[in-house]
């Protein structure tokens, strides 16, 4: 139902001569508004909004939003892209360990690549994973980035190389993981963290992740500079 239809329903309430007819029109308007609200909440969740932020816009609590619209949340429950059917790939070799937080980032990055139709898991997908609610690093928060805008930019630049692949094919993570291992060795660390994954994504000055930041008006060098204070990057 369009805004014009809703306006017409609202206007009709005042023209009803019979109060019972007016009440019926109010009920119809309430139903239409509820359907419109549900559709917009679904859009917001798909764009990466949290239940708390939706609640602020609607003027109700996060708990109330969750009770009413929990069934609209994507698989990850936070407005993110659907998860791929399998893990993104093996951890980096050479004895490196991967923190639980980094594993989650890799899984979310694989989901982003899967949703974009990309054959390979890249730094741009890591960037999106690190912008998801609950995963954002301070270095990215300071840059003023949002998941919705970044996801739009990444998908617009995507070649959609896996569009015709099998549904259960997962994005190839080997190149990204190998680059992460090289970055870890260069920095003398033995553990893969979300910060190290972001460092790897931004190591090449012309990488897709760097181009995404620039397209969104963020300074990659400033992001890297804020990472410098982290203990494992």
Phi, psi and omega in degrees: 000134183277168176299325179295320178296318179296318179298322179294318178298317180296319180294326182294335182299317182287344182265354181287127180280325179270125181299330178292324176294321177299320179295322178297321179291324176297318179297320179295319179295319179298318179296317180294320179295320179297319179294319178294319178298317181298318180296319181288325176296319178299318178297317181296317179296318179296332180275358176104005179290151178267164176298324180296316181292324177295320178299320178298320180292324182274349180077028178229172183283160175301319181298321179294320177297316182296318179299321186277330190231017182302328181290347180272346184293138175298179187304323183281348177079011183225020180083014183266175181291156179301144181287147177289165185286350184212171177297153184291348180143179182288156177290163177305150184277195175064034173077007179289139173260156181239125181292156176304323179295320179291323177299319179295319178299316179297320179294317178293321178297320178296322177297320179294317178296318179299314181293328180279349182079025181268138182287324184247145175280125185233176180298330179295327178286326173298318178302315179296317180300323181281354176260357179293152178305130180088351183244350187297133176274151178306324181299327179274325178298321179294335181282353177072028182274153173236150180298319183300312181293318181294319180295320178299317181295314182296317182289330177293327181272353184289146175272349181060043189292342181254016182304323184259013177278171179295149186300325183267006174292136179255153179301141181287119183258359189298317182295317179296316181293323177295319178296323178295319177297319178296319180296320179297316180296319181297331182260359176069034179246158183242010184226134178269123180238167175304322180297320179293323177298320178291320176304315179297318181298330184257004185295323178271121183296349179238024180288164179298324179295317178296316179297324178295314179301314182295320180296333180267006177083014179261152181263110180303321181296324178292321177297315179298321179298323179287334177288338187300334181279349180288148190285340186239024179235000000 
